[in-house]
Amino acid sequence: MGNNESSDELLVSNDSGGDAYVILTPTKNFPLEKYFSSDFGLSKLWEAGLNVKNVADLYNEWTVVKRSIHEKDKISSAILNFFTTAGILLPLNRAQDLYDQALCNPLHYLSAYGWGVLETSEEICVTLLIKYNGGGDLKMAQFRTLANWSWVINTTCVTLTKGRSLWEKRLASGYPLVRLNVEED
């Protein structure tokens, strides 16, 4: 069943200070080459020396692997290109149901429950990148969610919202927004 026939929603509000780009996948390990019908920036990631097969790899390349300060611009540029090409744009101070926002989003054709049946979980993996207006470092977060949960992105983290509120945080902290892991000179 497609989302046009489903009542599932994934509401996300952006109060981060910049634009958010979001990629939804059934799991962290879902192969990106199978996810997209064309390149969508994967080749730019590989050209930048990033060994990325899925969003778990992408997040680990961003947060775990120590990069030299000299690699920062090349890697940040490749990752930003990937997210702006393949992701769903969520502008600053906007809230959206992300399930039906992009044709490259497999959730457009299959509900969260449908993906869950295929992947033995009803959870969806959300990977997002924040590009701050006026410059500054990019930040990334990754988390899993169920259908019909609402999230708000603020300046430091992504957290569940209270009830059906789009902007009121349920908790003071959540999944952290992380900068690229760069070695200090």
Secondary structure, DSSP 8 states (H G I E B T S, - for coil): --GGG-----EEEE-SSEEEEEEEESSTTS-HHHH-SS-TTHHHHHHTT---SSHHHHHHHHHTS-B-TTTHHHHHHHHHHHHHHHSEEE-TT-EEEGGGS-TT-GGGTS-HHHHHHHHT-S-EEEEEEEEETT----EEEEEEE-TT-EEEE-SSEEEEBSTT-SS-BSSS--EE-B---B---
